[in-house]
Amino acid sequence: MVSLKLPPGIVFLARLLLLTSVYPVFFFSVVGLVDRFSGIAIPTWLVCLVSAVIIPIIAIVRVYIRRWRINRAAARLGAILPPTWRGKRIGNVDTVAEMLESRKSGYTADWFDKMVPKLGHTFLNTFLGEIGFLSCDPAVIKVVLATEFHNWEKGPLFGEQMHSVLGTGIFNADGELWKWHRAMTRPFFSKDRISHFELFDRHTEDVLSKMDERFRTGYAVDFQDIIHRFTIDSATEFLFGSCVHSLRSTIPYPHNDPKYTLPSSTEANRADAFATAFARAQEVIVERSLMGPFWPLFELFRDKSAPYMKVVDEYLDPILKEAVAKKEARLRDGRHLGEKEAEGLDDDETLLDNLVKYTSDPVVLHDEVLNILIAGRDTTAATLTFAVYFLCMHPHVLERLRAEVLEQVGPRQQPTYEDVKAMRYLRAVINETLRLYPPVPLDTRYSINEGLLPNPDPMGKPFYVPPKTRMIYSVFSMHRRPEYWGPDAQEFDPDRFLDERVSKYLTPNPFIFLPFNAGPRICLGQQFAYNEMSFFLIRLLQHYSSMELVPEAFPPGSLPPKEWAKEPGRKGFERFWPMTHLTMYAKGGMWVRMTEAKDSENEQGML
């Protein structure tokens, strides 16, 4: 039996028609009654005219009534509304268009940072009458994520926008469902699990071997591409016990080389096809989130994520079926798990093995695995890509970090968990990378009930938040504000996590640094990510003594436009083009060249 799934736009219009048809039907009924009982014949042209305008008139009236109620509620609580971002067109449709255009062709959070000097760290935006809050104020974000956590959720609208990609996984769940997902995955991120460095070492060796091969023949390497292969191989083996071996396929050549080809989906291996499709699907749902409740109007005739998710599902389904089959085989053989065995984890047990203890529902497994895979792959790959960029741009940081690696670990030894914990400058470099380029630059929550948010003006009234109101908060912008990080906030300086600036800025206000979220929804895999990134960087700097960007290897149109050089902040001097879907990435890749370390350099670094 073939199931018919209508495009989001058709479903949205059908609902809208059903809701709005009440008003003209009511008017026609009134006209009929007047004509029948009073004999007054209302002209047909007037009936048609009123029927045509009654829906927009009622919509406008409802918007003004809602604003009046919101203002009354704010006054009742002794609060005010924050300043409003006002567009130039009806319904502020131009502000959403600006957000979408900035995401595609601008610098990350351009539109946000442009409004902060004018309106402050928290402001309002309305789109076709729908109110939304935007903030980069750590005090506000603290309320949303921690102190008033019970009053903020991902929300039904967010779930609807993300459902075709994230389903009901942990990133998209609220309430008891979120707690259930959290309970399923938490045991897998214990200290013993996240310090299995042998797995990282195998895949790191594959990366270094592939890069050596290219560098020795004079080619630049797209580090972003190869590190995504590393993280997906590591993540699939760690999470599923089934590595996809994406590092076995050919890595790309620079666009200006005769060997360069743009592989089709049939030529790419399954892991490559999965990675590309999943990135495209994430771009679709991010655009939906910016459009608010009206996103289906932009997908009238097709679900834009569907063709990409078809590729993703073809990749995931065999892995899930194998895990469920193993469980069913165990049950057929009468090997039921005892209570302690079900709660515990064997050394060789994967996350997927643990999940099937709780459920065999293929939809639940699919959604949870996909959500965890995003966290285990995309965020780590993004941070390592940007870390290598900064090491290319700051040779003195590379030299100092490499000296710490050689002193603590040596030129060839495999680092241990204790080594990683002891390397303070390594952690500072990673933290500074996460500060300037947090993997998830913006996030969203919805209020459940009305509430209050702090006003940065100590003499000002608090900000009123109506129920069921969206809040977009920008960690990216907050991490770069001089008010929170000092006058050099735009500069890359790992020492800010080691010197007196820690006690001056971070210690009294820890919510200014949120690369892994905060509060009850803080990332479960935070320490796993630190370990994986630390291990890889140690191995990388044991092997290479210097590195540099190769601008000529970047594809045409992927480097920052020349006019950006006139802009303030990092936008004016950045050497690559940061982009965002659910997570951050470099447009066109991160093309680098590295020099293998010689024994004499390693010996000198250890002195």
N, C-alpha and C positions, 0 to 999 in steps of 0.2 A: 504493500500500500504506500503510495507516494504522498508525503505530507506537503501541503502548499503553505509556504511561508511568505506572507506579503511583505513588501518593502516597508521600512519604517515610516516613510513619508505618507504612504497610502493609509496605514493604520492611524497615523496622527490626524490626517485630514478627515477620516471617517469619524473619529472621536470628536473632533472639533465641529464637524457638521451636525453631529447628533446633539451636542451641547448647545450650539448657537441657533439651531433650527427652532428651538422652543420659542424664541422671541417673535420671529415673523409668523409662526403658526398661531401664537397667541393673538397677534395683531389681526390676522385674517379672521380669526374667530370673533373678535370684538366687532370688526367691520360687518361680518355676517349677521351678528345679533342686532347691531344698530339698524341695518337695512331691513331686517325681518320685523322688528318690533316698533320701530319709529318711522319706517318708510323713507328715511333719509338715505338717498343714494350717494355714496361717496365716489367721486370720479376714479376711474381705473388708474389713470396716470398718477394720482395722489397715493393710491394704495401701493403701486409699484415703487414710487419714490420713497415712501416711508419704510417699506419692506427692505429696500436696498440700504438705507442709512441707519436703520434701527440697531443693527449689530455693532457697527463701529461706534455709534453714539453710546450704547450701553457699555461697551468695552472701555471707552474713555471715562465715562461716569464711574465705573467700578474702580478704575485706577485712582481717580481723585478721592473717592470715598475711602479706599484703602490707605492712601497717604494721610488723609485726615485722621483716620483711626490710629495710624502709627504715631502721628504727632501727639495725639491725645494720650496714648499709652506712654510715650516718652515723658511727657509733662507729668503724668501721674507718678512716675518713678523718679522725678527730679533729674531727668536725663535729657540729652539732645541727640540729634543725628550728626554724624561726621560730615565734613564737606563733601559736595557732590561733583563728580566728573561729568560735566555737561557737554554733550556733543552739539554739532551744528545742524543735524538733521532730525526729523520727527522720529521719536522713539529711541533716539541715541544710537541708531543703527550704524552710524559712522564710527562710533567708539569700538564696536565689536569688529568692524571691518579693519580698523587700525590694529587691533590685537592679532587678527589672523594674518594680516600683511606683515606685521613685525615678526611673527613666528616664522614665516616663510622666507623673508628677505632681509630681516633686520638682525640686530644683536639681541641676545637673550634678554628678555624682560625690559626691552627698550621702552615700550609703552608704559610700563609700570614706573620705571625710574624717572620718566619725563614728568609724571604727575606728582611725585612725592614732594619736590620743592614747592609746587604750587598749592597742594592740598594737605600735605602732612603725611605721616606714616600710615594713617588709616583713613580711607575715604570710601564714598559710595559710588556705584555705577548702576544706572537703570537701563534696561534694554526692553523696549516695547512694554514698559510698565513694570517689569520684574526688577526688584531691588536686589543688589548684591554688594557685599562688603569686600574690600581689598585692603591688605595690611602687610607691612614688613616690620611692625612694632613687636619686639620680643615680649613685652608685657601682655599684649593682646594675644599673641600666639600661645603664651603660657596658659592663659585662661582657656583657650580653645582645646589645647592638647592635654592639659593636666588638671588645673584646679577646678574647671567646670566640664571635665571630660564627659560626665553623664549627660550633659545637655547638647553635646555635639556629636554628629554621626556622619558617615559617608552620605547617607540619605538615599531615598528612592530614586531621585532624578539622576544622581551620580551612578547608582546601580544600573539604571536603564541605559545611560550613555555608554557604560563600560561593559555591559553584559555580554555582548556578542564576542568580546575578546577575553575578559577576565571571569565571566560567569559569576558564580557565587563563591569564588575563592576568598582567601583571607584578606586581600587588599580591597575587596568589594563588599565585604560582609559587615554587618552591624549586630549589636546586641548579643543574644545567646548564640547565634550562628557564628559570630566572630570568636566568642569565647571557646566554642567547640573546635574551630579550626586552630586556634592558638594552642589548646591543650593537645591536639594531635601532633603538632610540629615541635613544640617546646623541648621534649626529651631528646630530640635528635641533635640539638645544638649545645650539648654539654661540653665541658672542657676536654674530655677524652676524645670526643668526636672531632672537634674543630682543630685539634692539633695533630691530625694524621698527615704529616708532612711528606710521607713517601709518595702519596698520590700526587701532590703538587710537583714533586721533584721529577717524576716521570714525564709529565706534560711540559714542564719547564725545559727539560733537555730537548724535547721535540722542537720547541720554539727556538732555542738557541741554535740548534743544528740547521733549521731552515733559514734563519737569518744569516748565519755564517756563510752558507752556500751562496746567498744572494750578494752579501757584502764583498765576498772574495772575488766575485766576477764584476764588481763595480756598480751594482744596482742599489738603488734606494729601496727601502721596505716600508710598506704601509703598516705601521705598528698597530694602528687601531684595528685593522683587519686581523692581524695575527694574534693579538691579545684577546679578541673576541673568540677566536678559535680555541685559544688556551682555556678561557673561562667556560666555554660551553662543553669542552671535553672534560674538564675538571668537575663541572657541575653535574653533568649527566652521569659520570662514574660515581661521584659522591652521593648523589640523590637517588639514582636508579640502579646503580651497579652495572650499567650498560653504557659504555663510552661510545659516542658517535664517531670519534676519530676524524674530526674535521681537519686536524693538522696533517692528515695524510694526503689531502687534496692540494692542488697547486695554488700557491698564494699569488696574488695579482702582481703584474709588472707595472711600472709607471706608464701613464697614458701616452707618453711620447716615445715609447720604445716599440720597435717592429713586432716584438713578441706579444705586445698588449692586445688582448681581445676582450670584448665585453661578453661574458658567458651568458647564454640563454638559460632558462629554467631547466631545460632538458640536459644541458651540459654540466650544470652545477650538481654537486652531490647533494644528498638529502639534507645534510646539516647546513650547507650553504643556503639551500632553498628555504629551509626553515628560518634561518636567521634573517634573511632578506624579507620574507613574508611577514614575520613577526614584527619587524621594525615598521613596515608599512601599515600593519594593523594598528600599531600604537599611535602612529601619526593620525589615523582616522579618529580614534577615540579622544585624542587630545583636542582636535578641532571641534568635536562634539561638545566637549566640556566648556569651551569658550562661547558657544552659541546658546547656552542655557537650555530652557525647555523647548526652544524652537528648532533644535538641531535636526529633527526629522524632515523639515522642509527642504533641507539641502541633500536629502537622500530619498527623493520622491519615488524613483523607479527602481532603486536597488540599494541593498545594504553594502556600503562601500568597503566594509571589513570582510565581507563574505569570501571573495576569491582568495584573500590572504589567509584567512582562517582555514580554508580548505587544505592549503599546503601545510599549515601548522598541525592540523588534525591528522593528516596522513603520516606525519612524522611521529606524533605522540601515541596514536592509537595502538600500534603494535607493542610498544613498551608497556602500556597499561594492560592490554589483554594478557600479556605474558605473566605479569604480576598477579592478576586475578586467577589465571589458570593454575599457578603454583599454589595459591591458597586453596582453590577447589580440590586440587590433587591431594593436598595434605588432609583436607576434611574427608575425602573419599577413603583415604587410607586409615581413617580413625585417629589421626594425630591432632587432637584438639589441644589448644594452648591452655595451660593452667593460668590462674589469676596472676601469679607473679611473673610468669613467662610473658603474658600478654602486656603487662605493664612495663617490663624491662626491655632492654635492647641488647641483642647479641653483637659481638664485635664486627661481624661481617654483614650485619643487617643494614639495609638502605632505608632512606626515608620512605620510599614507595612500599617497601616491605612492612614498615611500621603503619603506614596509612591503611593498607588493606586489612589490618587487624580491626580497624574501626568500621570500615565499610567496603562493600564490593560495588557500590553504585558507580558506574563508569563516568557519569557526569560530574559527580563530586570529586572523584580521583583526577579527572581531566583538569578541572578548574583549579584544584589545589596545587597540582604539579606545575601547571603553567604559571601560577602566581609565584611559587617558590623559585621557579626557574628564572623569572625576571630578576628577582632579588639576588639569586646566586650567580647570574651571568652579566646582565647589562650594567648594573651599578658598579661592580668590581672592574669590569673592562673599561668603563668610562673613567674611573679614577686613575687607573694605571696609564691610560692613554694621556691624560692631562699631566700626570706626574712626569712622564717621559718628556712631554713638551716643556715643562718647567726646567727639567734638568738640561735640556738642549739650550734653553734661553739663559740659564744661570750656571755657567761652568764652575764657578766657585762653590756653589751648593753641591754639585755633582762630586767635586773633588773632596769636599769635607765629608759628604755622606759615604763616599767610597772608602775613605780613610777609616771611618767608624766600622764599616763592614769588614775590612781587612783586619782591623785590630780586634774586633769582637769574635769574628767567625773564622777568619783566615781566607786564603785565596781559593780554596777548593772544597773545604768541608761543607757538609750539609748543615744548615742552621737548625738549631733546636728551638723548642718553645721558650726555653729560658733565654736563649740568645735574643730572640725577638723582643721579649719583655725588657731586656737590658738596654736596648738600643733606642735611646731617647731622641736622638736627632732624626733617626728614621721615622719614628712616630710623628715628630714635629713636621717633617716634610709631607707625610701623608695627610696630616691634619690641615696643613696650609693649602694643600691641593684641594681637599674637601671643602675648605672654607671658600675659596675662590670659585670652585666648580663643583658644588654639591650635585650628586648624581640626579636627584629629583629636585629641580629648581623651584617648582611651584606645586602646591597641593591644595586640596579642597575639603571643606567640611560644611555641614548644614546644621543650623540650630534646630533643636527639637521644640523647645518652648522659648518664650521671650527671655531676654537676659541683658546683662550690662557688660560693657567692655571698658577698660581703663582709658582715660583721656590723658595723653602725654603732658597736657597743661595741668600742673598741680592745682591751679585755681579754677580749672574748668570742670563742668559737669561730666559725668560718665556718658559713654555712647550707648544708646539704646539699640538693641538687636531684636527685630520682630521674630516670631516663630517661623520655622521653615524658610530661613534665609541663608543664602549661600555666602560662604567666606572663602575667598582665594587668598592664601598667604604665600609670600615670596621669601623663601629661605635664601635664594640667590641674592636678592636685593639686600636683605638684612645682613648677610655675611660681608657686605662691602660698604656698609654705611660708616662714615667717619665718626658719627655720634657714638657708635658702639665699639669700634675697633681702633679709633685714633686717626690722626691725619694721614697716615700712610696705609689706610685700609685697602686701597687699590693695588698696593705693591705686594709681590710675592716675597715673603720673609718668614721662613720657618722659625726663626728665633722668637717670634712673638708668642710661640707656645712654650718657650723656655725661660724667657727673661722676665723683668718686672711687669711687663704688659699683661701677664697672666693674672696677677693679683690686682692690677689696675682695672682691667676690663672683664675678663672671663670669670674669675672666681666670684665677684659680687653679682654677676648676671649670667649664669650658665646658659640661659635660653637664647643667647646671641649666637650660639654654635649648635646647629641642629642638622648635621648631615645624615643622621640615622633616625630622624623624627624624635619624639619625646613622649613622656607620659606612658599610660598603659599600652599604647600601640607602638612603642619604641621597637625598632627592628630586632627580631630574634637572632638574626645572623650577623649582628654587628661585629662580634669578636672573630667569627669565622672569616669575615671580609678583611679585617685587619691582618689576620694571620696569613691569608692567601696573598694579599698585596705585599706584605712585608717579606714573605718568603720569596716571591718572584723578584722583587727589587733587589734583594740581597744577591740572588743568583745572577741577576742581570749585571750588577756592578762588580761581581767577582769576575765576570767574563769580559766585560767591556770597560775600557778606561776613559773613553770620550764618546760624545754623540752630538749630532747636529741636525737641524731641520734641512730639508732639501726642497726649497720652494718650487723649483722647476719641475719636480715630479708630481706636484699637486694637479689634479685635473683642471681644465679651464673653467673659470667661474667659481672655483671653490675657495680661493683666497679672499681675504677681506677686501672690499672695494676701496679704491684709493681715497675716496672722499671721507672714509672713516678716520683718516689720519688727522682731521681737523676736530674730531670729537673729543670731549673730556674723558678722563678715566681710562680703564683698560681698553675700551673700544678704540681709542685713538692709537694704541701701540701694539694691539694683539696681532700675532703673526698667523693665526688660523681663524676659521669662522665657526664659532660655537653654535650648535643647533640643538633643538629639543623635540623629542616625542614624549613618551612617559619619562625617559631618562635623557641625559645630555650626551652629545656626541660631536665629533668634528666633521664638518662638511667636507666631503672629498677624501677623508682619511687623515692620517698623521704620518707623512712621509719623512723618514729619517735615514741617516747613515751613522753607523757606529764603528768604533775601532777596537779590535780585540786587544785585551790586555796582554802585555809581555811579562815574562817571569820577573824581569828586573823592576818593572813598575809595581808589581805586586809586593816584591820584597821591600821596595822603598816606601810603599804605603803602610807597611807593617812597622816601620821604624818609629 
